[in-house]
């Protein structure tokens, strides 16, 4: 049932690109914070596929290219017309002049730091980055390309990176142009000034953090899709009851936020559901959001997420959660 209810049947903004309601976030495939074996990485992608997931997101940043290589290998035997892939540009991977042994401290990924990430939001940088991604993925095309975290390079992204991607889209090389960030204000500017089809906002349109509301309104007016990433806020909403050590945005959750999350968890329990189920379904309530992207480290995580995504919550449950949020 879950597989049939997901599938690649949701339109990304005004483009012809189709995505599944649940997207597979590729950061864990890059050994985010801890190693993940090749077999488990492949099994997790396979489980997501079997559950109906057909949209897969990755980036060179994730494990210095490891995520792209693993994702490409896991999808290599699948018909290319049956899935959608997005990757990102803005960070070029280049040889590390003085490797220390691990990227964990500098980049957050448990991989050897044989490469460095050099910010480059120029037209040439975009083209070089995309070429490298295609090689690592083993694909001749990707469907969506996001400009990745241009917070400190916004003018260059607007003047060079985004026009370069728009040209590729207009030539039919890619299907859609987007920007992926963790902050709302720059995305509002980009939506107002640039020719984009989608924005990926991480952690700002979630059950507990709804600060992207103005962005959703602006995107709805312009037909721009909002891809809601990090629905669990890096861990705070990922368990039925948030523990003391729960994280929020990749750091310890503030006490007040932890109390709010636990209150939401209690409401979920009273309504016979779970906090992670509500967290995954929440972003999809907005018409501008065709897909929610989450990362998984195990096949069970992917299967559970697909099940939750395929089953909405009753209206009275949402009413209670909205009143408490």
Buried (B, 14 or more C-beta within 10 A) or exposed (E): EBBEBBBBEBEBBEBEBBBBBBBBBBBBBBBBBEEBEEEBBBBBBBBBBBBBBBBBBBBBBBBBBBBBBBBBBBBEEBEEEEBBBBBBBBBBBEEBEEEEEBBBEEBBBBBBBEBBBEBBBBBEBBBBBBEBBBEBBEBEBBBBBBBBBBEEBBEBBBBBBBBBBBBBBEEEBBBBBBBBBBBBEBBBEBBEEBEBBBBBBBBBBBBBBBBBEEBBEBBBEEEBBBBBBBBBBBBBBBBEEBEEEBBBBBEEBEEEBBEBBBBBBEBBEEBEBBBBBBBBBBBBEBEBBBBBBBBBBBBEBBBBBBBBBBBEBEEEBBEBBEEEB
